[in-house]
Amino acid sequence: MAMRYIGNKESLLDTIYTKFDENNIQGSSFFDFFAGTTNVSRYFKSKGYKVLSSDILYLSYCLQKAYIENNEEPSFSLLLPTLPTSSSQGIFASPLTDVVGYLNTLPPVDGFIYKNYTPGGTKDLERPRTYFIDENGGRIDSIRIKIEEWKNIGLINESEYFILLACLIETIGFYSNIAGVYAAFQKHWDPRALKPLELKSINLVKNDCENKVFCADSMDLLETIDVDILYLDPPYNERQYAPNYHILETIARYDNPAVRGVTGMRDYSSQKSRFCRANTALEDLDKVARTAKFKYLVLSYNSEGIMPQEKIIETLKKYGEVKLEQFEYARFKSNNRGLSQTKKTVFEQLYILKKLI
């Protein structure tokens, strides 16, 4: 299943990889500078690269820990003996599907998500929040509370903990009453948001490398980066990612934050990206190219992005040979307003910097 996320590269990865091959971009290590949903990291991990990845959002870190750093099927050896056998998924069962099956039997509870993001929990507000139906908000709470409880009493290890969190994070988008992001909820119920939430297992990716992930502003890691391929897929516009995914961040952290406004937004002042402003984005791009150690830097950008093409090339060419590859693709549905009513496609741009030795 593919999580809904702005700029998600899943459908473009085969083409991007072909462009790597055509331009003889070679190496064995790959750093995903803006990991997001980890789709890019997962793809290159499946190709045998040693993958390093980072993102400032904790929800991304949970996905990175499960998909990128983890290289084993979880056994849940301490947990499974404590669960009822009726949670087994039958002939296709695995330890993970058995645990997911048990979590799906938990009754809803009136936890943080129910109290802040369902109509029942927010009925006293002038405009009740309709991100989830009452039952699903309560089920998210019961599942999240149980995962934390298992970790705290030592029934699951770190890897198993993040795999279960990834299952929950990936599942939630398919039951959310949103148009594309969590910056706003819909006034009327999306049919899929009315379905009872069913936690789903994730498919793990394994390779033989020691992959490493970070929950950090990647700009703070520049002195430690030393890879063959440094891949940057930054925000294209002025909209910050953190507010767009604030509920997933809260579910990942489950830290009972103070929330405000019509949408119940958590504070994200420490999670803002300088790539959301043209001048500071170019400054940081220059710093990355100047400071990090790599053979190839690949900037994956959008033809309508806030950094002008000529400025990007001017910035990168100070540090080596630059080539621009681009290809057309269908505009994401979440952007289908304004320009997109007449312009149905956009160009993905790959700025390839081969660094001077």
N, C-alpha and C positions, 0 to 999 in steps of 0.2 A: 504494500500500500504506500502511496505517496502523500506525505503531509503537505497541506496547502501552505505555501510560503512564498512571499514576494521574491522574484528573481530565481526561483527554484530552477536549477539547471538540468534536471533529470532527462528531459526530452532532447537536450542539446549535446549530451555528453559524447555520444558516438561521433558526432560531427567534430566536436572539439578535439577528441582523441585522434581523429583522422588528420586534422590540421597539425597536431603535434608531430605525427609521423611524416607528413609531407614536408615539414620544416626541419626534420632531423633533430627534433628535441629529444635528447637521450639522457638517461640517468636512472638511478635506482632509488632515489629518495625524493619525496614530494611534500611540500608544506602548503596546507590549505589555510590561508591567512584569515579568511572570513568563513568559518566552517558552516554556520547556519544549520541546515537540516542534515548535514554530512553527506549529501548525495554525491558531491564531487569526491570527497575523501573515500567514500565507500567504493566508488567506481575505480579509483586508482589503486586502492587496496586490493580489489579483485584482480587487478592487472599485475600484482606482485610487487608493487612499490612499497618501500618502507614509508609509512605516512605519518607526518606530524600535522596536527591541526589545532586551531585555537578559535575561540569566540568569546566575546564579553558577556554573552547571555548564558545563564546557568542552564536554561532548558537545552541549549545547544551542547553544553558540556555533558549533560546526561546522555544525550544521543551519541556524542563522541566516545564516551566511556563504554557504552554498550556495543557500538558498531565498529569503532576504530581501534581502541586500545585492547578490548577483549578479543581473544583468539580461541576461546573454548566454548563448547556447549555447556550451559549451566547444569549441574547435577542436582542441586537443592538437596544434598544428602542429609543435612541436618533438619531441614524443614519437612520434607515429604513424609517421614514417619509420624509426624504430628497431625497430618491432615486426614480427613475421612477419605476412604477409598472411592467413594461415590463421585469424587471430583475428577477421576480418571477419564480421559477423552477416548478411550477404546483403542482400536487397532492402530490408529495413527498417533497414539499418545507418545509424548516425550516428557521429561521432567518439567520443562517449561509449560507445555500445554496443560499438564496436570495442575500446576500452580495457578495458571490463568483460569482454568476451569473452576477451581475453588474460589478465586477472587470474584468470579461472576455469580457466585451463590450468596455473596454478602448482601444483607438488606441495607437500604439507604440510611444515612445518618444526617442529622442537621449540623453539618460542619461548616467550615469557612466558605467553601464554594456555594453550598446551598444558601447560606445566610446572606451572601453578597451578590450572587449572579443568577438567581432564579426568581421568578415572580412571587413565589410563596415566601421566600426569605427576605425579599425587598418590598413586600406589599405596602409598607408604611411610607415608602418614598413617593414623591410626587409623580415620578415616572418609574415604576418597577422595572428592574433589569431582566431582560428575557434572553440571556445568553444560552441557558439550558432549561429544559423543563424541570420541574421540582424533583422528580424521581432521578433523573440523570445527574443533577447537581449533587444530590445525596449519595448517589452511587460512586461518583468521583471521590467524594470525601471518604466513604467507607473503604474503598480500595487504597487510597493514598495513606490513610491512617494505618491500615493493616501492614502495608509495605514498610512504613517507618517503625512500627512496633516490632516486626520481625528483625529489622536491622538492629534495633536497640537492645534486643535480648539475645542477639548472636545466632539467630536461626538462619540467616542468610549472610553471605560474604559480600564484599564491596562490589564485585562484578555482578553477582546475582541481583543486588539492590538496584544497580543502574540499568540492568536489562529490564527489570520490572517497571522502573520509572519510564524507560523508553517505550515500553508497550503502552503505558497509560498516555503518555504525551502523544504518541502516534495515533492512538484511538480517538482521542477527544475531538479532533477536527472534524470527524465524520458525524458528530452529534451536536455540533455547535450551530447556533442560530445567527450566523454571520454571513456577510456577502463575500468575504475573502480574508479579512484580518479582524483582530479583536478590538480595534480602536472604536468600534461601534457595534451594537447589536441591531438586528432587524426588528421592525415594528410588528411584522406578521411572521408566523412560524414557517420556517423552511420545513418541508415534509420530512427530511431526514433527521431534523432535530427532534421530531416527535417520536422517533423510534426508541425503544428501550436500549440503553447503552450496553454493549457487549464488548468487554475487553478482548483484544486480539493479540496473538503472539507476533513477535517480529522475526524476520529472517536474518540470521547472523551472517557476517562475512568473515572468512578466516584466511589468513596467509601465514607465511613462515617468518614474518618480520616482527621486530620489537617496535611496535607503533606507539607513539606518545601523543597525549592530548593535553590541552591547557584551557582553563577558564580564565581568560585574561584579555586585556586590550593588547592586541598583537603588536602594536607599536612599542610596547614595553619589553618585547621579546627579541627585538632586532639584534642585539649584541650576541644572542645565543643561537640565532638561526644560521645553519650551515648545511645547505641542501643542494641537490642538483637542480630541482625545479621549484621555484617559488611562485605559487599561484594566488593571484588576488582577484576576488570577485566582490568589490565593495558596493555600498549603496549607490544608486544611480542618480537619486534626487534628494530633496531636502527633508523627506519624511524619515524620521528616525525609526529603526526597527523595534526598539524596546517597547514603545507604547502600542505598536501594532500586535505584539504578542504577549501583552502584560498578564493575561490570565494563565497562559501556559507557563510563564515564568513563575507565577505565584504557585501553581500546582507543583511545579518542579521543586521549588524551594519549600513550599508549605510552611511559610514563616509568619503567617497572620499579619500581613503588613497593614498599615493605615491606608485606606483607599479614599478616593475623592471623586467628585463630579458625577455626571450622569452615567458614565461608563464604569465607575469604580476603579479608576486608574491608580496603580501603585507608583511610588516615586521612582523615576528612572534617571535622575540628574547625573548619576555616576556612570551611566551606560550610554552616553551620547557619543556618536562617531563624528570625527572631524571630516570624514569623507562625504558628509551630507551638506557641505558648503564648498563651492568651487575653489575658492582661494586656499582654504586650509587643506582641502583634498590634494591639491597640487603640491603644497608644501610637504605633506606627509608622503605622497608618492615619491617625491625627490629624496626624502630621508630614507625611505625603504630601499630605493635603488642604490643609494650611496652607502648605506650602513650594513645591510644584510649581506651574508655570504651565499652566493648561488652561481650556478652556471647560466641558467635561463630564468628570467622573470617573465611571467605571462600575466598580463592584465586583461581580464575578461570584462568587457564593458558594453554599454548599450549606446546605440547611435544617437539616442535622445538624452544621454547623460549630461550632467551639469558641468563636467570637465570638457572643454572644447578639444576636438581631435588634434588640432595643431599644437595646442599647449601640452597635451600628453606626450606627443612625439618629441617636442622641444625639450621636455623634462627628461625623458628617458634616454635620448640620444647622447646626452652628456656622459653616459656610462657604458656605451657600447653600440653595437649594431642593432637597429630597430626595424621591425617589419610589421605591417598591419595586414591581418587577414580578417575578412568579414563574410558573414553569410546571413541570409534572410530567414526569418521564421515568423510564425503567427504570433500576434500580440497576445499577452496573457489576458484572460477574461477579466481579472480584477482591475485591469487598466482600460476596460472597454467603455470609455466615455470620452467626451471631448474629441481630440484628434482621431481616436480610434474608430469613430463612427464613419470616417471617410478613409482612414488609413489602417488597413487590417494587418499589416506586417511591420516589422522593425528589424534592424540589423544587429546581430551580435558581433562585436568587434574584439579581436584578439590582438593585443599589442605585445609583440614578442621581442624581448630584449636579450640579446646574447652578450653577456658582460665581457668587457675587455679584461684580459688576464694581467 
